[in-house]
C-alpha cells in the first residue's frame, strides 16, 4: 500500500486528535516512565479504534467501565473521538457517566 502526502497528513491529524487520551494513559499507568516500550502498543490500539466505528465501540466499551480511572479515560477518549471525527458521542458519554455516578 502506497501512502501519499494526504494519507500521511490525515494519519497525523488523527493521531494528534488522541493526544489527550494517550497522555492520560501515560500519566496514569506510566508515571515513572518504565513502560516506554508499551507506548507503541497503546498507539497501535488507538489507531485500530480510530479505524473502526469509534462511536459504537466507545459506547459498548463505556457500558462496561466501572471504576473512576477507566471512566475518566473513557470521557477523555470520547471527547477525542468527537473532536477528531466530528461525531456525536453523547449516547456513549451518557453510558460512561451512568457507570460512574
C-alpha atoms as one frame of an Amber mdcrd trajectory, in Angstrom:
protein
   0.000   0.000   0.000   1.471   3.298  -1.089   0.782   6.324   1.070   0.688
   9.769  -0.415   1.217  13.022   1.468  -2.539  13.377   2.045  -2.724   9.957
   3.717   0.200  10.791   5.971  -1.286  14.167   6.842  -4.654  12.572   7.684
  -2.995   9.915   9.860  -1.040  12.623  11.676  -4.201  14.647  12.330  -5.971
  11.561  13.698  -3.018  10.691  15.925  -2.900  14.228  17.343  -6.636  14.012
  17.940  -5.956  11.319  20.544  -3.115  13.119  22.302  -5.214  13.712  25.433
  -6.179  10.032  25.657  -2.607   8.810  25.303  -1.329  11.451  27.738  -3.900
  10.410  30.340  -2.935   6.740  29.977   0.764   7.562  30.218   0.313   9.779
  33.273  -1.909   7.203  34.971  -0.081   3.971  34.229   3.473   5.027  33.423
   4.295   7.858  35.788   7.901   6.745  36.219   8.482   6.149  32.506   9.283
   2.436  32.788   6.587   1.484  30.308   8.015   3.412  27.355   8.179   0.176
  25.361   4.431  -0.255  25.821   3.667   3.128  24.231   3.832   1.644  20.739
   1.166  -0.862  21.714  -1.076   1.927  23.018  -0.578   3.881  19.793  -1.415
   0.818  17.714  -4.557   0.163  19.751  -5.604   3.810  19.398  -5.102   3.594
  15.633  -7.168   0.389  15.453 -10.027   2.061  17.311  -9.810   5.133  15.101
 -10.182   2.982  12.011 -13.261   1.248  13.391 -16.629   2.774  14.037 -15.354
   4.656  17.063 -18.695   5.761  18.418 -20.188   2.259  18.599 -17.042   0.757
  20.076 -16.765   3.525  22.652 -20.424   3.116  23.657 -20.034  -0.634  24.054
 -16.783  -0.294  25.984 -18.190   2.565  28.029 -21.051   0.436  29.309 -18.505
  -1.933  30.851 -16.328   0.691  32.541 -16.996   0.862  36.256 -14.066   2.416
  38.075 -13.213   6.086  38.200  -9.912   5.871  36.303 -11.429   3.905  33.447
 -14.419   6.241  33.316 -12.163   9.286  33.246 -10.194   7.773  30.369 -13.422
   6.937  28.553 -14.612  10.539  28.866 -11.293  11.867  27.531 -11.302   9.271
  24.732 -14.894  10.109  23.729 -14.011  13.790  23.653 -11.063  12.959  21.372
 -13.334  10.847  19.127 -15.884  13.666  18.947 -13.301  16.337  18.144 -11.235
  14.221  15.741 -14.067  12.699  13.710 -16.743  15.371  14.328 -19.252  12.767
  15.528 -21.904  12.893  18.213 -20.847  10.708  21.134 -23.479  11.931  23.583
 -25.079   8.464  23.887 -21.721   6.901  24.696 -20.930   9.700  27.137 -24.256
   9.104  28.891 -23.430   5.416  29.277 -19.999   6.201  30.726 -21.467   8.748
  33.104 -24.113   6.313  34.312 -21.497   3.646  35.149 -19.628   6.016  37.463
 -22.151   8.257  39.237
